[in-house]
């Protein structure tokens, strides 16, 4: 059965990615240039800290690796597609291992391919494809470790994958945060660590805050609050009809923190200083982010996104609340999803909804078992005659 599942998913992967390659080829956009420039600078100078771009450094390094094999952007896309296939197979294996049910892995894989905007990013010189794949592989290793199936080899490889995910995009901090929260919980409930748990928890918290402060230093979140933007840079298209949905009215007495404050203090201050406005802005961003909706997308696009995501979210929450997954792993997933959502909805959501896709495979994985059971029961009810 497992072999048949893998073969079916492999054939479907070729079909989906073949169609997308036919439609997209090798695609570039505004941010592509910054990744290529940083890659060239690293080749000339070696690895160095470049403000803002450093938190994406795994992707320029990936570009360097692939172009060293063949100097073309097509080779980068080939590498992204190959990693995406590994991600798909790891997602299948994760579902099988997590639930003890190959059909859960099959459902997770079908959702991964069926929500084709995940595979869509394989053909862009953007870091989304790499982050999606690394998140899937990271979860695969983490499940093995939670199931006590770790050994020296997969610990070394898994840690390297998790570190690479962290340095692929600033939102990679969500995976680290989820791991730290889960480890903190394990420390807290285990009596063996009673004497050091406070030190560990406080140390992990301050490490996370220091990293977050450094990352925030080059993001213009204060300016975004001052403009009332829901989608990044939408103020440049304020004359469009859809912009009325994506730009909020800014209070005349908006509190703006002093620019000399550390970024994390500016971030907290502007939220606390403008509670009602911050809640409105956050809620609007959260809505458009979670449901993959945009007022400039077609009605069919928005309806299809809702048709897929709404039941998936329901089954995800059902599994997280009532499912048999171990509590430490649930906490890891909860931390990862929550930090991913907050880091986007409190900052900025992007034009093309690409910030959601790196977390969707994990949501699909958790929802897959119950979704598969309900679907199978529905088939049996409709196909098996009753007497």
C-alpha positions, 0 to 999 in steps of 0.5 A, a space after each residue: 500500500 505504501 509503495 502504491 501511495 508513493 507512486 501515485 503521489 509521484 505521478 501527480 507531482 510530475 503532472 502538477 509541476 509539469 503543468 506549472 513549468 509549462 505555464 511559468 518556466 523560470 520566473 523572477 520578480 522584484 525581490 529576485 535581484 536582491 537574492 542574486 546580488 547577495 549571492 554574488 557578494 558572498 561569492 566575492 567576499 565570503 559569508 558576511 552579515 548584511 543587514 536585512 538580507 542576512 536573515 534570508 542567507 540560506 537562499 543565496 547560498 542555495 543559489 550558489 550551490 545550484 549555479 555551481 552545478 550549472 550556471 543558470 537560474 533554471 538549475 535553481 528551479 530544478 533544485 527547488 523542484 527536487 527539494 519539493 519532491 523530497 518535501 512531499 515524500 517526507 510529508 507522506 512519511 510524517 503522516 504515516 509515522 505521526 498517526 500510524 496510518 499511511 492514508 493520513 500521509 496520502 491525504 497530506 500529500 494530496 492536499 500539498 499537491 492539490 493546493 497548487 499554489 504551494 508548487 507554484 513557488 517552485 518556479 520562482 527565484 524566491 525563497 518560498 519554495 525552499 522554506 516550504 521544503 525545509 519546513 516539511 523536512 524539519 517536521 519529518 525529523 522532529 516527528 522522528 525525534 518525538 517518537 524516539 527514533 533519533 540517531 546521530 545521523 538524523 540528529 546532525 542532518 535534522 539540525 542542519 535542516 532546521 538551521 537552514 529553515 531559520 535562515 531562509 526567511 525572517 518568518 523562519 523564527 517561527 520554527 525555532 520558537 515552536 521548538 523552544 516552546 515545546 522544549 520549555 514544556 518538556 523541561 517544565 514537566 520533567 522533574 529531572 530538570 527542576 533545578 535548571 528549568 527556570 534558567 533554561 526557560 528564561 535563557 530561551 526566552 531572552 535568546 528569542 527576544 534578542 533574535 527578534 529585536 535584531 530581525 525587526 531592525 530593518 523592517 519599516 513596521 512603524 511606517 506601515 502603521 502610519 499608512 494604515 496598510 493591510 497589504 504591503 505597498 498598497 498605498 501606491 495603488 490607492 486609486 484602485 477600487 479594491 484599495 478601500 478594503 486594504 487601507 484603514 483610516 489612521 487615527 489623527 492622534 496616532 502614537 508613534 514611539 521614539 525612533 531611538 528605542 530598540 526595535 522590539 520596544 518600538 514594536 510593542 509600544 506602537 501596539 500598546 499606544 494604539 490598542 483599538 487601531 492596532 486591533 483593527 489592523 491586526 484583525 483585517 490582516 489576519 482575515 486576508 492572511 488566513 483565508 488566502 483572500 484578496 479583493 483583487 482576486 477573482 470570485 472563483 479563486 477566493 471561493 476555491 481557497 475557502 472551499 479548501 481551507 475552511 474544512 482543513 482548518 476545522 479538522 486541524 483544530 479538532 486534531 489539536 484539541 481532541 487528537 491523540 498526538 503527543 502534547 509536546 508535539 502539539 505545543 511545537 505545532 501550536 507555537 510554530 503556527 501562532 508565531 507564523 501568524 503573528 509575525 505576519 499579521 502584526 507586521 505586513 501581509 504581501 500582495 500575492 498571499 505567499 506568506 501563508 504557503 510555508 505553514 500550510 503543509 504542517 496544517 495539512 499534515 495535522 488535519 489529514 488523519 481525521 479528514 481522511 477518516 471522514 472522507 472514507 466514511 462518506 464514500 462508504 455511506 454513499 457507495 455501500 448499499 443499505 438493506 
